[in-house]
Amino acid sequence: MKPENDQLLDLVGDPFELDDLLAYQEGAIVSRTLVDSEAVTLTIFAVDEEQTISEHSAPHEALLQVLDGTATVSIADETYEVEAGEGIVFPPDVPHALAADERFKMLLTMIR
């Protein structure tokens, strides 16, 4: 039986591109959670240009993997430019934020 919060099982058996799982929406940030378990959360985000995710922190470390486009990421007092194919780690309990320099998609893996 498939858990309600595990959309990965819907994808079994057919190759796919991660960035094809979620479409951009003009002027918006959209997300699709693929897995939400006690151990990990996998969420894809599609962020339209000039959109931001305001500064926040989380109690768990997280891995951001850019699937398409570029973004500016701030972690504490440091700023980084990340582009498709690159990743960056958010440490637990450290403030971070994102800004879309252009449209970008990312896979966020939160490890609990």
C-alpha positions as protocol buffer text, in pm:
chain_id: "A"
residue {
  index: 1
  type: MET
  ca { x: 0 y: 0 z: 0 }
}
residue {
  index: 2
  type: LYS
  ca { x: 135 y: 342 z: -100 }
}
residue {
  index: 3
  type: PRO
  ca { x: 172 y: 604 z: 177 }
}
residue {
  index: 4
  type: GLU
  ca { x: -29 y: 919 z: 98 }
}
residue {
  index: 5
  type: ASN
  ca { x: 281 y: 1136 z: 127 }
}
residue {
  index: 6
  type: ASP
  ca { x: 503 y: 942 z: -118 }
}
residue {
  index: 7
  type: GLN
  ca { x: 453 y: 1053 z: -480 }
}
residue {
  index: 8
  type: LEU
  ca { x: 776 y: 881 z: -588 }
}
residue {
  index: 9
  type: LEU
  ca { x: 590 y: 554 z: -620 }
}
residue {
  index: 10
  type: ASP
  ca { x: 375 y: 716 z: -891 }
}
residue {
  index: 11
  type: LEU
  ca { x: 694 y: 755 z: -1097 }
}
residue {
  index: 12
  type: VAL
  ca { x: 822 y: 397 z: -1075 }
}
residue {
  index: 13
  type: GLY
  ca { x: 910 y: 231 z: -1404 }
}
residue {
  index: 14
  type: ASP
  ca { x: 935 y: 530 z: -1638 }
}
residue {
  index: 15
  type: PRO
  ca { x: 1245 y: 747 z: -1681 }
}
residue {
  index: 16
  type: PHE
  ca { x: 1179 y: 1117 z: -1623 }
}
residue {
  index: 17
  type: GLU
  ca { x: 1354 y: 1452 z: -1589 }
}
residue {
  index: 18
  type: LEU
  ca { x: 1312 y: 1604 z: -1243 }
}
residue {
  index: 19
  type: ASP
  ca { x: 1255 y: 1952 z: -1384 }
}
residue {
  index: 20
  type: ASP
  ca { x: 965 y: 1819 z: -1596 }
}
residue {
  index: 21
  type: LEU
  ca { x: 767 y: 1728 z: -1283 }
}
residue {
  index: 22
  type: LEU
  ca { x: 662 y: 2088 z: -1214 }
}
residue {
  index: 23
  type: ALA
  ca { x: 579 y: 2379 z: -1446 }
}
residue {
  index: 24
  type: TYR
  ca { x: 660 y: 2746 z: -1391 }
}
residue {
  index: 25
  type: GLN
  ca { x: 376 y: 2984 z: -1312 }
}
residue {
  index: 26
  type: GLU
  ca { x: 411 y: 3352 z: -1395 }
}
residue {
  index: 27
  type: GLY
  ca { x: 485 y: 3566 z: -1089 }
}
residue {
  index: 28
  type: ALA
  ca { x: 473 y: 3270 z: -851 }
}
residue {
  index: 29
  type: ILE
  ca { x: 661 y: 3006 z: -658 }
}
residue {
  index: 30
  type: VAL
  ca { x: 509 y: 2660 z: -689 }
}
residue {
  index: 31
  type: SER
  ca { x: 613 y: 2337 z: -521 }
}
residue {
  index: 32
  type: ARG
  ca { x: 547 y: 1965 z: -533 }
}
residue {
  index: 33
  type: THR
  ca { x: 642 y: 1741 z: -243 }
}
residue {
  index: 34
  type: LEU
  ca { x: 751 y: 1399 z: -364 }
}
residue {
  index: 35
  type: VAL
  ca { x: 829 y: 1248 z: -23 }
}
residue {
  index: 36
  type: ASP
  ca { x: 746 y: 1365 z: 329 }
}
residue {
  index: 37
  type: SER
  ca { x: 862 y: 1107 z: 582 }
}
residue {
  index: 38
  type: GLU
  ca { x: 1015 y: 1101 z: 928 }
}
residue {
  index: 39
  type: ALA
  ca { x: 1362 y: 1073 z: 773 }
}
residue {
  index: 40
  type: VAL
  ca { x: 1350 y: 1299 z: 466 }
}
residue {
  index: 41
  type: THR
  ca { x: 1145 y: 1545 z: 266 }
}
residue {
  index: 42
  type: LEU
  ca { x: 1194 y: 1583 z: -111 }
}
residue {
  index: 43
  type: THR
  ca { x: 1031 y: 1888 z: -266 }
}
residue {
  index: 44
  type: ILE
  ca { x: 1062 y: 2036 z: -615 }
}
residue {
  index: 45
  type: PHE
  ca { x: 1018 y: 2413 z: -652 }
}
residue {
  index: 46
  type: ALA
  ca { x: 962 y: 2620 z: -967 }
}
residue {
  index: 47
  type: VAL
  ca { x: 1041 y: 2986 z: -897 }
}
residue {
  index: 48
  type: ASP
  ca { x: 957 y: 3258 z: -1149 }
}
residue {
  index: 49
  type: GLU
  ca { x: 1211 y: 3537 z: -1205 }
}
residue {
  index: 50
  type: GLU
  ca { x: 1228 y: 3811 z: -942 }
}
residue {
  index: 51
  type: GLN
  ca { x: 1051 y: 3591 z: -685 }
}
residue {
  index: 52
  type: THR
  ca { x: 1212 y: 3535 z: -347 }
}
residue {
  index: 53
  type: ILE
  ca { x: 1193 y: 3296 z: -56 }
}
residue {
  index: 54
  type: SER
  ca { x: 1247 y: 3520 z: 244 }
}
residue {
  index: 55
  type: GLU
  ca { x: 1505 y: 3453 z: 510 }
}
residue {
  index: 56
  type: HIS
  ca { x: 1419 y: 3166 z: 742 }
}
residue {
  index: 57
  type: SER
  ca { x: 1589 y: 2876 z: 916 }
}
residue {
  index: 58
  type: ALA
  ca { x: 1505 y: 2510 z: 967 }
}
residue {
  index: 59
  type: PRO
  ca { x: 1609 y: 2266 z: 1239 }
}
residue {
  index: 60
  type: HIS
  ca { x: 1747 y: 2019 z: 981 }
}
residue {
  index: 61
  type: GLU
  ca { x: 2023 y: 2030 z: 723 }
}
residue {
  index: 62
  type: ALA
  ca { x: 1906 y: 2052 z: 364 }
}
residue {
  index: 63
  type: LEU
  ca { x: 2057 y: 2004 z: 19 }
}
residue {
  index: 64
  type: LEU
  ca { x: 1941 y: 2237 z: -258 }
}
residue {
  index: 65
  type: GLN
  ca { x: 2007 y: 2110 z: -612 }
}
residue {
  index: 66
  type: VAL
  ca { x: 1942 y: 2354 z: -897 }
}
residue {
  index: 67
  type: LEU
  ca { x: 1768 y: 2178 z: -1187 }
}
residue {
  index: 68
  type: ASP
  ca { x: 1717 y: 2475 z: -1420 }
}
residue {
  index: 69
  type: GLY
  ca { x: 1817 y: 2843 z: -1429 }
}
residue {
  index: 70
  type: THR
  ca { x: 2012 y: 3039 z: -1168 }
}
residue {
  index: 71
  type: ALA
  ca { x: 1948 y: 3177 z: -822 }
}
residue {
  index: 72
  type: THR
  ca { x: 2115 y: 3384 z: -555 }
}
residue {
  index: 73
  type: VAL
  ca { x: 2133 y: 3204 z: -222 }
}
residue {
  index: 74
  type: SER
  ca { x: 2228 y: 3364 z: 107 }
}
residue {
  index: 75
  type: ILE
  ca { x: 2337 y: 3160 z: 406 }
}
residue {
  index: 76
  type: ALA
  ca { x: 2404 y: 3365 z: 719 }
}
residue {
  index: 77
  type: ASP
  ca { x: 2618 y: 3656 z: 589 }
}
residue {
  index: 78
  type: GLU
  ca { x: 2744 y: 3486 z: 271 }
}
residue {
  index: 79
  type: THR
  ca { x: 2591 y: 3510 z: -78 }
}
residue {
  index: 80
  type: TYR
  ca { x: 2629 y: 3248 z: -352 }
}
residue {
  index: 81
  type: GLU
  ca { x: 2525 y: 3225 z: -717 }
}
residue {
  index: 82
  type: VAL
  ca { x: 2407 y: 2874 z: -805 }
}
residue {
  index: 83
  type: GLU
  ca { x: 2307 y: 2742 z: -1146 }
}
residue {
  index: 84
  type: ALA
  ca { x: 2169 y: 2426 z: -1305 }
}
residue {
  index: 85
  type: GLY
  ca { x: 2377 y: 2126 z: -1207 }
}
residue {
  index: 86
  type: GLU
  ca { x: 2505 y: 2283 z: -885 }
}
residue {
  index: 87
  type: GLY
  ca { x: 2401 y: 2228 z: -526 }
}
residue {
  index: 88
  type: ILE
  ca { x: 2448 y: 2393 z: -190 }
}
residue {
  index: 89
  type: VAL
  ca { x: 2389 y: 2277 z: 169 }
}
residue {
  index: 90
  type: PHE
  ca { x: 2189 y: 2471 z: 425 }
}
residue {
  index: 91
  type: PRO
  ca { x: 2314 y: 2391 z: 775 }
}
residue {
  index: 92
  type: PRO
  ca { x: 2056 y: 2345 z: 1050 }
}
residue {
  index: 93
  type: ASP
  ca { x: 1936 y: 2652 z: 1241 }
}
residue {
  index: 94
  type: VAL
  ca { x: 2123 y: 2897 z: 1014 }
}
residue {
  index: 95
  type: PRO
  ca { x: 1921 y: 3170 z: 837 }
}
residue {
  index: 96
  type: HIS
  ca { x: 1905 y: 3139 z: 458 }
}
residue {
  index: 97
  type: ALA
  ca { x: 1711 y: 3293 z: 169 }
}
residue {
  index: 98
  type: LEU
  ca { x: 1672 y: 3261 z: -210 }
}
residue {
  index: 99
  type: ALA
  ca { x: 1620 y: 3505 z: -494 }
}
residue {
  index: 100
  type: ALA
  ca { x: 1548 y: 3412 z: -855 }
}
residue {
  index: 101
  type: ASP
  ca { x: 1786 y: 3595 z: -1089 }
}
residue {
  index: 102
  type: GLU
  ca { x: 1590 y: 3423 z: -1364 }
}
residue {
  index: 103
  type: ARG
  ca { x: 1338 y: 3140 z: -1353 }
}
residue {
  index: 104
  type: PHE
  ca { x: 1483 y: 2844 z: -1170 }
}
residue {
  index: 105
  type: LYS
  ca { x: 1382 y: 2503 z: -1048 }
}
residue {
  index: 106
  type: MET
  ca { x: 1529 y: 2322 z: -755 }
}
residue {
  index: 107
  type: LEU
  ca { x: 1505 y: 1995 z: -567 }
}
residue {
  index: 108
  type: LEU
  ca { x: 1523 y: 2048 z: -191 }
}
residue {
  index: 109
  type: THR
  ca { x: 1618 y: 1747 z: 20 }
}
residue {
  index: 110
  type: MET
  ca { x: 1564 y: 1802 z: 392 }
}
residue {
  index: 111
  type: ILE
  ca { x: 1730 y: 1540 z: 609 }
}
residue {
  index: 112
  type: ARG
  ca { x: 1579 y: 1486 z: 950 }
}
